[in-house]
Amino acid sequence: MNIGIIGYGYWGKNLVRNFVAQKNATVKTVLDFDSKKLEALKAAYPNIHTTSSVEEFFNDDSIHAIVVATPVSSHYELAKKGLLAGKHVLIEKPMTASYVHAKELMEIADSKGLVLMVDHTFLYTSAVEKIKELIDHGELGEIRYIDSTRINLGLFQPDVNVLWDLAAHDISICNYLLNEYPVSLQATGISHTNNDIENIAYLTLKYASNKIAHFNCSWSSPVKVRQMLIGGDKKMIVWNDLEATEKIKVYDTGYDMKSDEDKTKILVDYRVGDIYVPKLNNTEALYSMASDFIDSIQKQKQPKASASIGAEVVKILEGSQKYIKQLNDTNSII
Ligand SMILES: NC(=O)c1ccc[n+]([C@@H]2O[C@H](COP(=O)([O-])OP(=O)(O)OC[C@H]3O[C@@H](n4cnc5c(N)ncnc54)[C@H](O)[C@@H]3O)[C@@H](O)[C@H]2O)c1
């Protein structure tokens, strides 16, 4: 199977490296408008054909599947071209800049029997796989909340706010872990630049099953934090993605509320037990994601990071952006 990759920027380099490492596929062509980037690619991979011609790329019938690794504003147009040319498509996260566009791509892929998938890389990390396994086996009990902090001195993006950049990961992880889509959201944020694009934002999601998820995202923090708390009624997890070996800690910790006729009294039993550190394998998540794309095409199966997970992320991001703007336009109650 021949793969064509569009965009050899920061993430495109990682994608090329991981697709080149696949046994069942060959990276045939890389398309980029930046000739310097293509020269760098040629130096590292002399066997990969490079082009800056969109026409040449999409008209090449020997390319069976494409990867779109350009900024989000171009995802829809490039992915649509690929699908209409009969190619399977993997799009970088976030899938598109609008939910309507995401739905349209899904419809085209369905009607042509093509695989459409989104690179929500975190779904392929051993940390997420382990947490999912613990949740699905009932180790944590009923999940009550997820609380994530994803902050650092990040690269201010010119076209999307910090939620599109960072919360895209959290939303995909939560919806995958909980196997459920949220029913409502609230969001707030602030821009410290003159383009009105939020560099600090907070997003809260509520699920019909009485679960809550909260994400704190920032490009303006002096320290880098990548921490997620997953609270169940039996056990709780602290996932520190910056830890080299002990990324996940399972706390046998919880609380039980005792019912009392008198609502003014709250009786809580606290339980603090052992802490357990599960062993994780160290396969590169992007390698597993690339394998899933190829496998899904060859075995005609649904990929883990399906287009519907990707589209749902876009729906929530779009909703959060609307919410932030509405809040900014409303008078304060203070
Ligand atoms: N999955 C992840 O964890 C992860 C991490 C980083 C970035 N990303 C995503 O990857 C995508 C690219 O991000 P990046 O940081 O690599 O950006 P980048 O700006 O570093 O690279 C983009 C590349 O695409 C090229 N390009 C732009 N428009 C093009 C077009 N129409 N045709 C051909 N080439 C074009 C540019 O010349 C550049 O080389 C974004 O959607 C981003 O959200 C995902």
The ligand as an SDF file (V2000), in Angstrom:
LIG
                    3D

 44 48  0  0  0  0  0  0  0  0999 V2000
   -1.4910   14.4090   17.1650 N   0  0  0  0  0  0  0  0  0  0  0  0
   -0.7330   15.2630   17.8360 C   0  0  0  0  0  0  0  0  0  0  0  0
   -0.3640   15.0390   18.9850 O   0  0  0  0  0  0  0  0  0  0  0  0
   -0.2770   16.5070   17.1460 C   0  0  0  0  0  0  0  0  0  0  0  0
    0.8380   17.2260   17.6050 C   0  0  0  0  0  0  0  0  0  0  0  0
    1.2220   18.3640   16.9100 C   0  0  0  0  0  0  0  0  0  0  0  0
    0.4910   18.8160   15.8230 C   0  0  0  0  0  0  0  0  0  0  0  0
   -0.6060   18.1140   15.4140 N   0  0  0  0  0  0  0  0  0  0  0  0
   -1.4180   18.5660   14.2740 C   0  0  0  0  0  0  0  0  0  0  0  0
   -0.6580   18.4230   13.0760 O   0  0  0  0  0  0  0  0  0  0  0  0
   -1.0550   19.4380   12.1330 C   0  0  0  0  0  0  0  0  0  0  0  0
    0.1920   20.1760   11.6700 C   0  0  0  0  0  0  0  0  0  0  0  0
    0.7850   20.8180   12.7770 O   0  0  0  0  0  0  0  0  0  0  0  0
    2.3390   21.1810   12.7780 P   0  0  0  0  0  0  0  0  0  0  0  0
    2.6390   21.6220   14.1580 O   0  0  0  0  0  0  0  0  0  0  0  0
    3.1130   20.0870   12.1680 O   0  0  0  0  0  0  0  0  0  0  0  0
    2.3340   22.4510   11.7910 O   0  0  0  0  0  0  0  0  0  0  0  0
    3.5920   23.0360   10.9850 P   0  0  0  0  0  0  0  0  0  0  0  0
    3.2060   24.4430   10.6710 O   0  0  0  0  0  0  0  0  0  0  0  0
    4.8620   22.7720   11.7170 O   0  0  0  0  0  0  0  0  0  0  0  0
    3.6350   22.1750    9.6460 O   0  0  0  0  0  0  0  0  0  0  0  0
    2.6460   22.2630    8.6520 C   0  0  0  0  0  0  0  0  0  0  0  0
    3.3150   21.9360    7.3020 C   0  0  0  0  0  0  0  0  0  0  0  0
    2.3050   21.8850    6.3190 O   0  0  0  0  0  0  0  0  0  0  0  0
    2.7170   22.6260    5.1660 C   0  0  0  0  0  0  0  0  0  0  0  0
    1.4930   23.0820    4.5200 N   0  0  0  0  0  0  0  0  0  0  0  0
    0.5900   23.9930    4.9760 C   0  0  0  0  0  0  0  0  0  0  0  0
   -0.4750   24.0810    4.1510 N   0  0  0  0  0  0  0  0  0  0  0  0
   -0.2330   23.2050    3.1480 C   0  0  0  0  0  0  0  0  0  0  0  0
   -0.9840   22.8170    2.0100 C   0  0  0  0  0  0  0  0  0  0  0  0
   -2.1810   23.3550    1.7420 N   0  0  0  0  0  0  0  0  0  0  0  0
   -0.4460   21.8880    1.1830 N   0  0  0  0  0  0  0  0  0  0  0  0
    0.7690   21.3460    1.4320 C   0  0  0  0  0  0  0  0  0  0  0  0
    1.5190   21.6590    2.5210 N   0  0  0  0  0  0  0  0  0  0  0  0
    1.0120   22.5800    3.3630 C   0  0  0  0  0  0  0  0  0  0  0  0
    3.6030   23.7230    5.7000 C   0  0  0  0  0  0  0  0  0  0  0  0
    4.5210   24.1920    4.7140 O   0  0  0  0  0  0  0  0  0  0  0  0
    4.3210   22.9980    6.8490 C   0  0  0  0  0  0  0  0  0  0  0  0
    5.5050   22.3600    6.4180 O   0  0  0  0  0  0  0  0  0  0  0  0
   -2.0730   20.3230   12.8680 C   0  0  0  0  0  0  0  0  0  0  0  0
   -3.3750   19.9170   12.5290 O   0  0  0  0  0  0  0  0  0  0  0  0
   -1.8180   20.0290   14.3360 C   0  0  0  0  0  0  0  0  0  0  0  0
   -2.9630   20.2220   15.1450 O   0  0  0  0  0  0  0  0  0  0  0  0
   -0.9930   16.9870   16.0430 C   0  0  0  0  0  0  0  0  0  0  0  0
  1  2  1  0
  2  3  2  0
  2  4  1  0
  4  5  1  0
  4 44  2  0
  5  6  2  0
  6  7  1  0
  7  8  2  0
  8  9  1  0
  8 44  1  0
  9 10  1  0
  9 42  1  0
 10 11  1  0
 11 12  1  0
 11 40  1  0
 12 13  1  0
 13 14  1  0
 14 15  2  0
 14 16  1  0
 14 17  1  0
 17 18  1  0
 18 19  2  0
 18 20  1  0
 18 21  1  0
 21 22  1  0
 22 23  1  0
 23 24  1  0
 23 38  1  0
 24 25  1  0
 25 26  1  0
 25 36  1  0
 26 27  1  0
 26 35  1  0
 27 28  2  0
 28 29  1  0
 29 30  1  0
 29 35  2  0
 30 31  1  0
 30 32  2  0
 32 33  1  0
 33 34  2  0
 34 35  1  0
 36 37  1  0
 36 38  1  0
 38 39  1  0
 40 41  1  0
 40 42  1  0
 42 43  1  0
M  CHG  2   8   1  16  -1
M  END
$$$$
